[in-house]
Amino acid sequence: MIETIALTLAKTLISFMFEQHLEHIESVKIEGAPRWYYQQTTGHICNSGFATGGFEAINLAKKNARSEMESRINKSIQAVIYNNYRELDSAKEKMLVKQFSHDENLSTFVESRVIYENIKYETSIKTGFVRVCIDKPTLSSYQSERASKIAKEITLHHKEKALQRLEQALK
């Protein structure tokens, strides 16, 4: 049962993330920013970032864009959980959903998978602009992998509990 919830959670998460939250950002035009800033691309989930200052602003803009990507993914995960799993009764089911909602490896994933689509420094306004993207299949695969790991952990937990009950029954 727990394994089924994990797989359902992954499928729901992936479809909901792409359909409702990640792709729902509308393209906007910001005066002074490059025309690609806050524009979405086909096949990718993108975020933009900026920072003011000298040329070092580019590195800060990269960091800001990556941070926005992490935040966007986390917000989508929280929305999926709220919309689909807020009325669970079982403590084990709640534990599974809580574990799925917190991903300690998300920063590493984003850092290693983002593509810096565009980088520009506007000297007239001393501002760096960056757009980072992750392709949809990569993000989808990562979320499925997360759900599989959780399902495996729950299965191992069930196995340990069953062995403990068997040992107690044999005593």
C-alpha positions in Angstrom: 0.0 0.0 0.0 2.8 2.4 0.9 4.6 1.6 -2.3 1.5 2.4 -4.3 1.2 5.7 -2.6 4.8 6.5 -3.5 4.3 5.7 -7.1 1.0 7.6 -7.3 2.7 10.6 -5.6 5.5 10.6 -8.2 3.1 10.4 -11.1 0.8 13.0 -9.7 3.8 15.2 -8.8 5.3 15.1 -12.2 2.1 15.8 -14.2 0.9 18.4 -11.8 4.2 20.2 -11.6 4.5 20.6 -15.4 0.9 21.3 -16.1 0.0 23.7 -13.2 3.1 25.3 -11.7 6.3 25.0 -13.6 4.9 25.9 -17.0 2.3 28.3 -15.7 4.7 31.3 -15.5 3.7 33.7 -18.1 6.4 35.4 -20.2 6.8 39.1 -19.3 8.8 41.9 -20.7 10.8 44.0 -18.2 12.2 47.3 -19.4 16.0 47.3 -19.4 16.2 43.5 -19.3 17.2 41.4 -22.3 14.3 40.2 -24.4 14.9 36.6 -23.2 14.5 37.5 -19.6 11.5 35.7 -18.0 10.7 34.1 -21.3 10.0 30.3 -21.3 11.4 27.9 -23.8 10.0 24.7 -25.2 11.2 21.5 -23.6 12.7 23.2 -20.6 11.7 24.7 -17.3 13.5 28.1 -16.9 14.1 30.7 -14.3 15.8 34.1 -14.6 17.9 36.0 -12.1 19.6 39.4 -12.0 22.0 41.3 -9.8 23.4 44.8 -9.8 27.1 45.8 -9.5 30.2 45.3 -11.5 31.0 42.3 -13.6 30.9 40.2 -10.4 27.1 40.6 -10.6 27.0 37.8 -13.2 28.0 35.2 -10.6 25.4 36.6 -8.1 22.8 36.6 -10.9 23.6 32.9 -11.6 23.2 32.1 -7.9 19.9 34.0 -7.8 18.5 32.1 -10.8 19.5 28.7 -9.4 17.9 29.7 -6.1 14.7 30.7 -7.9 14.7 27.3 -9.7 15.0 25.4 -6.4 12.2 27.6 -4.9 10.0 27.0 -7.9 10.5 23.2 -7.7 9.8 23.2 -3.9 6.7 25.3 -4.3 5.4 22.9 -6.9 6.0 19.9 -4.6 4.2 21.6 -1.8 1.2 22.4 -4.0 1.0 18.8 -5.2 1.1 17.5 -1.6 -1.5 20.0 -0.4 -3.9 19.4 -3.3 -3.7 15.6 -3.3 -2.5 14.3 0.0 -3.6 16.6 2.8 -6.2 14.2 4.2 -4.1 11.1 4.9 -4.9 9.1 8.0 -2.0 6.7 8.4 1.1 7.8 10.2 3.2 5.9 7.7 1.5 7.5 4.8 2.1 10.9 6.4 5.7 10.1 7.0 6.1 9.1 3.3 4.6 12.3 2.1 6.7 14.4 4.5 9.9 12.6 3.4 9.0 13.2 -0.2 8.3 16.9 0.4 11.8 17.6 1.8 14.7 16.9 -0.6 18.1 17.5 0.8 19.7 16.9 -2.6 17.7 19.4 -4.5 20.4 22.1 -4.4 23.0 19.6 -5.7 20.6 18.4 -8.4 19.8 21.9 -9.6 23.5 22.9 -9.5 24.5 19.9 -11.6 21.7 20.0 -14.1 21.0 23.6 -14.9 21.9 24.9 -18.3 22.9 28.5 -18.5 20.8 29.5 -21.5 21.6 33.2 -21.5 24.0 35.4 -19.6 24.2 39.2 -20.3 25.7 42.1 -18.5 24.1 45.5 -19.2 26.9 48.1 -18.6 24.4 51.0 -18.9 22.5 49.9 -15.8 25.3 47.9 -14.2 23.2 44.7 -14.0 23.8 41.1 -14.8 21.0 38.9 -16.2 21.0 35.1 -16.3 18.5 32.5 -17.4 18.9 28.9 -16.2 16.9 26.0 -17.5 16.5 22.3 -16.8 15.1 20.1 -19.5 11.7 18.5 -18.6 12.7 14.8 -19.0 15.7 15.3 -16.6 13.4 16.9 -14.0 10.8 14.3 -14.5 13.4 11.5 -14.2 14.7 13.0 -11.0 11.3 13.2 -9.3 10.6 9.6 -10.3 13.9 8.5 -8.8 13.0 10.3 -5.6 9.7 8.5 -5.3 11.4 5.1 -6.0 14.0 5.7 -3.2 11.2 6.5 -0.7 9.2 3.4 -1.7 12.4 1.3 -1.3 13.0 2.7 2.2 9.4 2.1 3.2 9.6 -1.5 1.9 12.8 -2.1 3.9 11.1 -0.6 7.0 8.2 -3.0 6.5 10.6 -5.9 6.1 12.4 -5.0 9.3 9.1 -4.7 11.2 7.9 -8.1 9.9 11.2 -9.8 10.9 10.9 -8.2 14.4 7.3 -9.5 14.7 8.4 -13.0 13.5 11.2 -13.1 16.1 8.8 -12.1 18.8 6.3 -14.7 17.8 9.0 -17.4 17.9 10.1 -16.5 21.4 
